[in-house]
Amino acid sequence: MLKVAAQSMNFAEQFDLVFSNSAFQWIKEQEKVTALSHKALKKGGRIAVQLPAKDFCWAMMDNIYSAISANGLESVYSKMESPWRFPLKEEFAGFLKDSGFGNINVFYKDYKLLFESINDVLDWGLAAGLRPYLALLSEKKQARFKYAFAIGFENYRTEKGIEFDFRRLFALAEK
């Protein structure tokens, strides 16, 4: 197995498929990686990318900002750039077209996420989304941040559990 940063790929017509599930949002140079993916594919090869869409989850971002405010951490995050890049579907379709892909299909899919408890929501957030925010804090401040983040999801409690919207972007194309 090769471990290579997406931005450093240097393959030529070696693969039938480039697949990314929830990784592209961490790459700021998405145009470059899309072009490198095209170069890496054999003729007739395909690319399939799935990532959170722009404005993918108001509930998550709202609770991150609330946790920052509740803990008086505005100065800690005031100069923090977003760790993610979420292109619009038209923008991602442009990356694919500009890289030479054809048969392009880029679309959004909306989901309802359902969790039994705020602890389940916290586990979901800790799996990826909260990591860049927690990395800047001491252990004690991390605990307070996580609590403030999780407790905010009580506002999304329904008779089914804690429920909120989540939007994903899917991009498929062929070389």
N, CA and C atoms as a LAMMPS dump frame, in Angstrom:
ITEM: TIMESTEP
0
ITEM: NUMBER OF ATOMS
525
ITEM: BOX BOUNDS ff ff ff
-5.0000000000000000e+02 5.0000000000000000e+02
-5.0000000000000000e+02 5.0000000000000000e+02
-5.0000000000000000e+02 5.0000000000000000e+02
ITEM: ATOMS id mol type element x y z
1 1 1 N 0.84 -1.178 0
2 1 2 C 0 0 0
3 1 3 C 0.887 1.243 0
4 2 1 N 0.517 2.184 -0.832
5 2 2 C 1.223 3.46 -0.909
6 2 3 C 0.491 4.506 -0.088
7 3 1 N 1.249 5.281 0.665
8 3 2 C 0.676 6.433 1.36
9 3 3 C 1.27 7.663 0.708
10 4 1 N 0.415 8.413 0.038
11 4 2 C 0.885 9.585 -0.694
12 4 3 C -0.155 10.686 -0.528
13 5 1 N 0.282 11.894 -0.283
14 5 2 C -0.656 13.015 -0.214
15 5 3 C -1.301 13.183 -1.587
16 6 1 N -2.582 13.438 -1.599
17 6 2 C -3.306 13.578 -2.87
18 6 3 C -2.657 14.624 -3.766
19 7 1 N -2.164 15.698 -3.171
20 7 2 C -1.55 16.78 -3.932
21 7 3 C -0.206 16.374 -4.542
22 8 1 N 0.353 15.248 -4.107
23 8 2 C 1.657 14.779 -4.59
24 8 3 C 1.561 13.55 -5.485
25 9 1 N 0.357 13.156 -5.848
26 9 2 C 0.204 11.983 -6.715
27 9 3 C 0.987 12.196 -8.004
28 10 1 N 1.652 11.153 -8.445
29 10 2 C 2.403 11.246 -9.694
30 10 3 C 2.261 9.93 -10.458
31 11 1 N 1.04 9.644 -10.859
32 11 2 C 0.746 8.419 -11.592
33 11 3 C 0.258 8.787 -12.988
34 12 1 N 0.534 7.919 -13.936
35 12 2 C 0.075 8.157 -15.307
36 12 3 C -0.636 6.908 -15.824
37 13 1 N -1.926 7.05 -16.039
38 13 2 C -2.758 5.995 -16.63
39 13 3 C -2.537 4.629 -15.981
40 14 1 N -2.604 4.6 -14.642
41 14 2 C -2.363 3.358 -13.904
42 14 3 C -3.614 2.78 -13.251
43 15 1 N -4.677 3.557 -13.141
44 15 2 C -5.818 3.117 -12.35
45 15 3 C -7.112 3.147 -13.159
46 16 1 N -8.031 2.287 -12.758
47 16 2 C -9.366 2.257 -13.358
48 16 3 C -10.341 3.146 -12.601
49 17 1 N -10.041 3.396 -11.323
50 17 2 C -10.968 4.141 -10.476
51 17 3 C -10.209 4.995 -9.478
52 18 1 N -10.658 6.225 -9.33
53 18 2 C -10.247 7.084 -8.226
54 18 3 C -11.496 7.281 -7.386
55 19 1 N -11.407 6.934 -6.108
56 19 2 C -12.563 6.989 -5.214
57 19 3 C -12.181 7.74 -3.954
58 20 1 N -13.044 8.644 -3.536
59 20 2 C -12.825 9.381 -2.3
60 20 3 C -14.137 9.481 -1.542
61 21 1 N -14.136 8.999 -0.325
62 21 2 C -15.308 9.076 0.543
63 21 3 C -14.955 9.946 1.744
64 22 1 N -15.481 11.156 1.755
65 22 2 C -15.29 12.095 2.871
66 22 3 C -13.827 12.433 3.129
67 23 1 N -13.072 12.647 2.069
68 23 2 C -11.687 13.089 2.218
69 23 3 C -11.411 14.381 1.454
70 24 1 N -12.092 14.596 0.339
71 24 2 C -11.808 15.76 -0.511
72 24 3 C -11.989 17.082 0.228
73 25 1 N -12.887 17.139 1.204
74 25 2 C -13.119 18.406 1.906
75 25 3 C -11.89 18.865 2.686
76 26 1 N -10.974 17.956 2.984
77 26 2 C -9.758 18.3 3.709
78 26 3 C -8.662 18.809 2.769
79 27 1 N -8.911 18.763 1.472
80 27 2 C -7.925 19.173 0.468
81 27 3 C -8.286 20.563 -0.049
82 28 1 N -7.422 21.514 0.173
83 28 2 C -7.683 22.876 -0.306
84 28 3 C -7.444 22.984 -1.817
85 29 1 N -6.475 22.225 -2.344
86 29 2 C -6.101 22.285 -3.761
87 29 3 C -6.915 21.272 -4.569
88 30 1 N -8.219 21.383 -4.523
89 30 2 C -9.088 20.393 -5.161
90 30 3 C -8.959 20.38 -6.682
91 31 1 N -8.744 21.53 -7.299
92 31 2 C -8.571 21.567 -8.752
93 31 3 C -7.345 20.754 -9.158
94 32 1 N -6.249 20.949 -8.438
95 32 2 C -5.001 20.237 -8.729
96 32 3 C -5.193 18.733 -8.551
97 33 1 N -5.828 18.327 -7.465
98 33 2 C -6.012 16.898 -7.187
99 33 3 C -6.947 16.265 -8.213
100 34 1 N -7.939 17.007 -8.658
101 34 2 C -8.829 16.491 -9.701
102 34 3 C -8.045 16.263 -10.994
103 35 1 N -7.178 17.197 -11.348
104 35 2 C -6.346 17.044 -12.552
105 35 3 C -5.368 15.877 -12.405
106 36 1 N -4.768 15.726 -11.23
107 36 2 C -3.856 14.604 -10.994
108 36 3 C -4.602 13.273 -11.037
109 37 1 N -5.841 13.279 -10.578
110 37 2 C -6.67 12.072 -10.635
111 37 3 C -6.944 11.687 -12.08
112 38 1 N -7.24 12.687 -12.904
113 38 2 C -7.475 12.432 -14.33
114 38 3 C -6.233 11.807 -14.961
115 39 1 N -5.079 12.368 -14.663
116 39 2 C -3.818 11.858 -15.206
117 39 3 C -3.569 10.413 -14.755
118 40 1 N -3.951 10.081 -13.525
119 40 2 C -3.701 8.749 -12.959
120 40 3 C -4.6 7.669 -13.549
121 41 1 N -5.717 8.082 -14.138
122 41 2 C -6.683 7.112 -14.663
123 41 3 C -6.336 6.638 -16.069
124 42 1 N -6.64 5.36 -16.301
125 42 2 C -6.557 4.805 -17.654
126 42 3 C -7.716 5.371 -18.469
127 43 1 N -7.616 5.299 -19.778
128 43 2 C -8.731 5.705 -20.645
129 43 3 C -9.96 4.879 -20.253
130 44 1 N -11.08 5.557 -20.083
131 44 2 C -12.308 4.895 -19.644
132 44 3 C -12.414 4.768 -18.135
133 45 1 N -11.361 5.189 -17.417
134 45 2 C -11.388 5.148 -15.955
135 45 3 C -12.395 6.141 -15.395
136 46 1 N -12.761 5.93 -14.158
137 46 2 C -13.793 6.774 -13.534
138 46 3 C -13.307 7.371 -12.222
139 47 1 N -13.93 8.484 -11.9
140 47 2 C -13.718 9.114 -10.604
141 47 3 C -15.064 9.162 -9.888
142 48 1 N -15.036 8.867 -8.6
143 48 2 C -16.236 8.932 -7.758
144 48 3 C -15.832 9.6 -6.449
145 49 1 N -16.42 10.754 -6.198
146 49 2 C -16.08 11.542 -5.017
147 49 3 C -17.356 11.845 -4.251
148 50 1 N -17.265 11.736 -2.945
149 50 2 C -18.38 12.085 -2.075
150 50 3 C -17.805 12.881 -0.914
151 51 1 N -18.41 14.025 -0.632
152 51 2 C -17.956 14.874 0.463
153 51 3 C -19.126 15.685 0.985
154 52 1 N -19.005 16.219 2.191
155 52 2 C -20.064 17.107 2.656
156 52 3 C -20.193 18.301 1.71
157 53 1 N -21.41 18.734 1.492
158 53 2 C -21.673 19.864 0.602
159 53 3 C -21.435 21.187 1.331
160 54 1 N -21.317 22.257 0.567
161 54 2 C -21.231 23.597 1.162
162 54 3 C -22.471 23.799 2.028
163 55 1 N -22.278 24.365 3.204
164 55 2 C -23.378 24.534 4.167
165 55 3 C -24.038 23.189 4.463
166 56 1 N -23.207 22.171 4.636
167 56 2 C -23.652 20.787 4.761
168 56 3 C -24.497 20.49 5.98
169 57 1 N -24.245 21.185 7.078
170 57 2 C -24.952 20.841 8.311
171 57 3 C -25 22.058 9.228
172 58 1 N -26.078 22.821 9.096
173 58 2 C -26.225 24.025 9.917
174 58 3 C -26.162 23.691 11.396
175 59 1 N -26.749 22.565 11.797
176 59 2 C -26.782 22.191 13.214
177 59 3 C -25.367 22.028 13.764
178 60 1 N -24.52 21.36 13.031
179 60 2 C -23.149 21.146 13.5
180 60 3 C -22.4 22.468 13.628
181 61 1 N -22.447 23.276 12.573
182 61 2 C -21.709 24.532 12.604
183 61 3 C -22.273 25.483 13.657
184 62 1 N -23.588 25.518 13.787
185 62 2 C -24.216 26.358 14.799
186 62 3 C -23.744 25.962 16.198
187 63 1 N -23.648 24.67 16.45
188 63 2 C -23.216 24.212 17.77
189 63 3 C -21.72 24.391 17.99
190 64 1 N -20.924 24.345 16.938
191 64 2 C -19.5 24.674 17.081
192 64 3 C -19.358 26.142 17.479
193 65 1 N -20.056 27.033 16.766
194 65 2 C -19.967 28.463 17.081
195 65 3 C -20.53 28.766 18.464
196 66 1 N -21.586 28.07 18.854
197 66 2 C -22.153 28.248 20.198
198 66 3 C -21.171 27.792 21.27
199 67 1 N -20.473 26.689 21.027
200 67 2 C -19.482 26.192 21.989
201 67 3 C -18.321 27.177 22.122
202 68 1 N -17.915 27.762 21.014
203 68 2 C -16.853 28.773 21.048
204 68 3 C -17.297 29.947 21.912
205 69 1 N -18.497 30.43 21.659
206 69 2 C -19.025 31.576 22.397
207 69 3 C -19.254 31.25 23.873
208 70 1 N -19.861 30.11 24.161
209 70 2 C -20.17 29.727 25.545
210 70 3 C -18.906 29.6 26.392
211 71 1 N -17.801 29.269 25.763
212 71 2 C -16.543 29.103 26.485
213 71 3 C -15.618 30.314 26.369
214 72 1 N -16.116 31.392 25.749
215 72 2 C -15.316 32.607 25.615
216 72 3 C -14.04 32.397 24.81
217 73 1 N -14.134 31.602 23.762
218 73 2 C -12.951 31.232 22.981
219 73 3 C -12.834 31.974 21.65
220 74 1 N -13.573 33.044 21.494
221 74 2 C -13.557 33.768 20.223
222 74 3 C -12.141 34.164 19.804
223 75 1 N -11.322 34.603 20.757
224 75 2 C -9.962 35.034 20.403
225 75 3 C -9.097 33.858 19.93
226 76 1 N -9.37 32.66 20.436
227 76 2 C -8.607 31.473 20.026
228 76 3 C -8.861 31.151 18.552
229 77 1 N -10.109 31.353 18.131
230 77 2 C -10.503 30.948 16.78
231 77 3 C -10.626 32.112 15.796
232 78 1 N -10.374 33.339 16.249
233 78 2 C -10.613 34.506 15.393
234 78 3 C -9.792 34.485 14.101
235 79 1 N -8.608 33.908 14.133
236 79 2 C -7.759 33.882 12.938
237 79 3 C -7.692 32.493 12.299
238 80 1 N -8.488 31.587 12.807
239 80 2 C -8.474 30.219 12.278
240 80 3 C -9.168 30.178 10.923
241 81 1 N -8.449 29.666 9.934
242 81 2 C -9.072 29.44 8.628
243 81 3 C -9.856 28.144 8.698
244 82 1 N -10.878 28.059 7.892
245 82 2 C -11.63 26.812 7.838
246 82 3 C -10.685 25.678 7.458
247 83 1 N -10.782 24.557 8.157
248 83 2 C -9.935 23.416 7.8
249 83 3 C -10.432 22.693 6.551
250 84 1 N -11.592 23.106 6.064
251 84 2 C -12.238 22.408 4.96
252 84 3 C -12.419 23.321 3.749
253 85 1 N -12.697 22.674 2.64
254 85 2 C -13.146 23.388 1.446
255 85 3 C -14.339 22.617 0.9
256 86 1 N -15.463 23.293 0.844
257 86 2 C -16.702 22.688 0.367
258 86 3 C -17.147 23.399 -0.907
259 87 1 N -16.829 22.848 -2.058
260 87 2 C -17.237 23.511 -3.299
261 87 3 C -18.726 23.327 -3.573
262 88 1 N -19.288 24.259 -4.317
263 88 2 C -20.642 24.084 -4.831
264 88 3 C -20.606 23.007 -5.904
265 89 1 N -21.758 22.418 -6.208
266 89 2 C -21.768 21.346 -7.219
267 89 3 C -21.32 21.87 -8.578
268 90 1 N -21.682 23.102 -8.923
269 90 2 C -21.269 23.687 -10.196
270 90 3 C -19.751 23.884 -10.234
271 91 1 N -19.204 24.267 -9.095
272 91 2 C -17.76 24.471 -8.99
273 91 3 C -17.016 23.134 -9.169
274 92 1 N -17.508 22.091 -8.513
275 92 2 C -16.847 20.79 -8.63
276 92 3 C -16.991 20.233 -10.043
277 93 1 N -18.142 20.441 -10.649
278 93 2 C -18.321 20.021 -12.046
279 93 3 C -17.299 20.735 -12.93
280 94 1 N -17.019 21.995 -12.634
281 94 2 C -16.002 22.746 -13.368
282 94 3 C -14.606 22.162 -13.191
283 95 1 N -14.276 21.732 -11.959
284 95 2 C -12.973 21.087 -11.729
285 95 3 C -12.833 19.865 -12.635
286 96 1 N -13.899 19.069 -12.697
287 96 2 C -13.87 17.842 -13.5
288 96 3 C -13.732 18.163 -14.987
289 97 1 N -14.542 19.108 -15.453
290 97 2 C -14.506 19.484 -16.876
291 97 3 C -13.137 20.042 -17.252
292 98 1 N -12.627 20.955 -16.425
293 98 2 C -11.329 21.576 -16.703
294 98 3 C -10.184 20.561 -16.686
295 99 1 N -10.372 19.454 -15.973
296 99 2 C -9.349 18.405 -15.903
297 99 3 C -9.436 17.426 -17.063
298 100 1 N -10.495 17.55 -17.88
299 100 2 C -10.627 16.68 -19.042
300 100 3 C -11.627 15.555 -18.899
301 101 1 N -12.353 15.521 -17.799
302 101 2 C -13.351 14.473 -17.6
303 101 3 C -14.583 14.722 -18.46
304 102 1 N -15.28 13.659 -18.781
305 102 2 C -16.557 13.726 -19.484
306 102 3 C -17.601 12.935 -18.715
307 103 1 N -18.808 12.874 -19.28
308 103 2 C -19.907 12.146 -18.641
309 103 3 C -19.999 12.527 -17.158
310 104 1 N -20.022 13.82 -16.908
311 104 2 C -19.961 14.369 -15.547
312 104 3 C -21.357 14.412 -14.936
313 105 1 N -21.452 13.922 -13.711
314 105 2 C -22.703 13.963 -12.954
315 105 3 C -22.369 14.383 -11.527
316 106 1 N -22.749 15.599 -11.175
317 106 2 C -22.499 16.122 -9.834
318 106 3 C -23.844 16.523 -9.248
319 107 1 N -24.138 16.034 -8.048
320 107 2 C -25.446 16.298 -7.45
321 107 3 C -25.356 16.294 -5.929
322 108 1 N -26.382 16.881 -5.317
323 108 2 C -26.519 16.877 -3.864
324 108 3 C -27.495 15.785 -3.452
325 109 1 N -27.281 15.275 -2.257
326 109 2 C -28.254 14.372 -1.653
327 109 3 C -28.43 14.808 -0.207
328 110 1 N -29.682 15.015 0.176
329 110 2 C -29.998 15.449 1.534
330 110 3 C -30.395 14.255 2.39
331 111 1 N -29.899 14.26 3.61
332 111 2 C -30.166 13.195 4.574
333 111 3 C -30.716 13.793 5.857
334 112 1 N -31.42 12.985 6.597
335 112 2 C -31.777 13.298 7.98
336 112 3 C -30.89 12.417 8.837
337 113 1 N -30.081 13.013 9.669
338 113 2 C -29.283 12.23 10.605
339 113 3 C -30.091 12.056 11.878
340 114 1 N -30.034 10.891 12.45
341 114 2 C -30.808 10.577 13.651
342 114 3 C -29.888 9.921 14.668
343 115 1 N -29.859 10.487 15.857
344 115 2 C -29.044 9.965 16.95
345 115 3 C -29.926 9.757 18.171
346 116 1 N -29.587 8.749 18.947
347 116 2 C -30.363 8.443 20.144
348 116 3 C -30.08 9.436 21.269
349 117 1 N -28.829 9.866 21.396
350 117 2 C -28.457 10.726 22.523
351 117 3 C -27.43 11.769 22.09
352 118 1 N -27.217 12.759 22.96
353 118 2 C -26.196 13.761 22.655
354 118 3 C -24.804 13.134 22.695
355 119 1 N -24.632 12.063 23.462
356 119 2 C -23.339 11.364 23.455
357 119 3 C -23.061 10.749 22.089
358 120 1 N -24.106 10.236 21.447
359 120 2 C -23.949 9.693 20.094
360 120 3 C -23.587 10.799 19.103
361 121 1 N -24.215 11.963 19.257
362 121 2 C -23.891 13.106 18.39
363 121 3 C -22.44 13.528 18.621
364 122 1 N -22.031 13.551 19.879
365 122 2 C -20.652 13.928 20.193
366 122 3 C -19.666 12.946 19.558
367 123 1 N -19.942 11.662 19.652
368 123 2 C -19.065 10.666 19.014
369 123 3 C -18.954 10.921 17.51
370 124 1 N -20.082 11.254 16.887
371 124 2 C -20.096 11.58 15.457
372 124 3 C -19.214 12.803 15.186
373 125 1 N -19.368 13.841 15.99
374 125 2 C -18.569 15.054 15.817
375 125 3 C -17.084 14.815 16.042
376 126 1 N -16.763 13.974 17.02
377 126 2 C -15.362 13.681 17.325
378 126 3 C -14.682 12.859 16.237
379 127 1 N -15.47 12.143 15.45
380 127 2 C -14.904 11.306 14.392
381 127 3 C -14.151 12.135 13.358
382 128 1 N -14.503 13.395 13.196
383 128 2 C -13.779 14.219 12.221
384 128 3 C -13.995 15.707 12.437
385 129 1 N -15.227 16.158 12.396
386 129 2 C -15.53 17.581 12.338
387 129 3 C -14.988 18.429 13.466
388 130 1 N -14.953 17.901 14.674
389 130 2 C -14.485 18.695 15.808
390 130 3 C -12.966 18.709 15.966
391 131 1 N -12.283 17.793 15.334
392 131 2 C -10.833 17.656 15.547
393 131 3 C -10.047 18.944 15.356
394 132 1 N -10.258 19.7 14.282
395 132 2 C -9.462 20.927 14.119
396 132 3 C -9.736 21.959 15.212
397 133 1 N -10.943 21.957 15.741
398 133 2 C -11.299 22.913 16.787
399 133 3 C -10.721 22.494 18.13
400 134 1 N -10.751 21.211 18.423
401 134 2 C -10.236 20.713 19.695
402 134 3 C -8.716 20.763 19.754
403 135 1 N -8.067 20.65 18.619
404 135 2 C -6.599 20.62 18.576
405 135 3 C -5.97 21.881 19.162
406 136 1 N -6.707 22.973 19.182
407 136 2 C -6.172 24.247 19.674
408 136 3 C -6.352 24.431 21.18
409 137 1 N -6.965 23.452 21.848
410 137 2 C -7.345 23.62 23.251
411 137 3 C -6.629 22.645 24.177
412 138 1 N -6.498 23.071 25.442
413 138 2 C -5.992 22.166 26.478
414 138 3 C -7.049 21.09 26.742
415 139 1 N -6.668 20.041 27.45
416 139 2 C -7.607 18.956 27.756
417 139 3 C -8.838 19.466 28.499
418 140 1 N -8.615 20.329 29.468
419 140 2 C -9.721 20.866 30.27
420 140 3 C -10.676 21.675 29.388
421 141 1 N -10.115 22.521 28.534
422 141 2 C -10.961 23.324 27.647
423 141 3 C -11.645 22.455 26.597
424 142 1 N -10.982 21.38 26.173
425 142 2 C -11.612 20.45 25.234
426 142 3 C -12.871 19.841 25.844
427 143 1 N -12.792 19.44 27.103
428 143 2 C -13.947 18.828 27.775
429 143 3 C -15.117 19.808 27.819
430 144 1 N -14.835 21.056 28.149
431 144 2 C -15.897 22.073 28.199
432 144 3 C -16.475 22.341 26.81
433 145 1 N -15.597 22.4 25.818
434 145 2 C -16.033 22.634 24.438
435 145 3 C -16.946 21.499 23.981
436 146 1 N -16.519 20.26 24.227
437 146 2 C -17.312 19.1 23.808
438 146 3 C -18.682 19.102 24.481
439 147 1 N -18.717 19.45 25.772
440 147 2 C -19.994 19.497 26.483
441 147 3 C -20.909 20.551 25.863
442 148 1 N -20.381 21.753 25.637
443 148 2 C -21.193 22.831 25.058
444 148 3 C -21.676 22.464 23.657
445 149 1 N -20.82 21.836 22.877
446 149 2 C -21.21 21.387 21.537
447 149 3 C -22.352 20.381 21.629
448 150 1 N -22.175 19.363 22.446
449 150 2 C -23.159 18.273 22.525
450 150 3 C -24.49 18.734 23.101
451 151 1 N -24.46 19.514 24.147
452 151 2 C -25.709 19.913 24.816
453 151 3 C -26.58 20.756 23.89
454 152 1 N -25.962 21.48 22.97
455 152 2 C -26.725 22.278 22.016
456 152 3 C -27.631 21.449 21.125
457 153 1 N -27.305 20.195 20.948
458 153 2 C -28.12 19.33 20.095
459 153 3 C -29.433 18.922 20.75
460 154 1 N -29.594 19.208 22.024
461 154 2 C -30.905 18.967 22.653
462 154 3 C -31.983 19.788 21.948
463 155 1 N -31.591 20.9 21.34
464 155 2 C -32.543 21.726 20.587
465 155 3 C -33.069 21.019 19.342
466 156 1 N -32.446 19.931 18.961
467 156 2 C -32.854 19.177 17.771
468 156 3 C -33.553 17.867 18.133
469 157 1 N -33.923 17.734 19.4
470 157 2 C -34.577 16.505 19.847
471 157 3 C -36.016 16.468 19.342
472 158 1 N -36.376 15.334 18.773
473 158 2 C -37.75 15.067 18.343
474 158 3 C -38.215 13.813 19.076
475 159 1 N -39.411 13.381 18.766
476 159 2 C -39.901 12.144 19.388
477 159 3 C -39.081 10.93 18.944
478 160 1 N -38.372 11.046 17.825
479 160 2 C -37.545 9.939 17.318
480 160 3 C -36.148 9.92 17.941
481 161 1 N -35.684 11.066 18.387
482 161 2 C -34.32 11.207 18.903
483 161 3 C -33.789 12.57 18.51
484 162 1 N -32.508 12.689 18.382
485 162 2 C -31.901 13.948 17.942
486 162 3 C -31.748 13.856 16.428
487 163 1 N -32.405 14.803 15.748
488 163 2 C -32.559 14.703 14.301
489 163 3 C -32.218 16.04 13.645
490 164 1 N -31.385 15.98 12.609
491 164 2 C -31.052 17.199 11.878
492 164 3 C -30.62 16.856 10.46
493 165 1 N -30.57 17.886 9.622
494 165 2 C -30.279 17.714 8.197
495 165 3 C -28.778 17.684 7.926
496 166 1 N -28.429 16.956 6.873
497 166 2 C -27.041 16.843 6.437
498 166 3 C -27.056 16.688 4.922
499 167 1 N -26.253 17.488 4.238
500 167 2 C -26.217 17.461 2.767
501 167 3 C -24.839 17.005 2.285
502 168 1 N -24.852 16.091 1.317
503 168 2 C -23.623 15.58 0.729
504 168 3 C -23.581 15.908 -0.762
505 169 1 N -22.369 16.04 -1.267
506 169 2 C -22.143 16.263 -2.689
507 169 3 C -21.532 14.982 -3.269
508 170 1 N -22.084 14.533 -4.369
509 170 2 C -21.571 13.366 -5.087
510 170 3 C -21.094 13.829 -6.458
511 171 1 N -19.936 13.355 -6.87
512 171 2 C -19.388 13.715 -8.179
513 171 3 C -18.875 12.449 -8.86
514 172 1 N -19.382 12.223 -10.052
515 172 2 C -19.008 11.052 -10.848
516 172 3 C -18.613 11.531 -12.236
517 173 1 N -17.567 10.938 -12.792
518 173 2 C -17.139 11.326 -14.14
519 173 3 C -16.267 10.223 -14.733
520 174 1 N -16.011 10.366 -16.022
521 174 2 C -15.252 9.353 -16.761
522 174 3 C -14.164 10.019 -17.596
523 175 1 N -13.03 9.328 -17.697
524 175 2 C -11.921 9.829 -18.52
525 175 3 C -12.137 9.399 -19.969
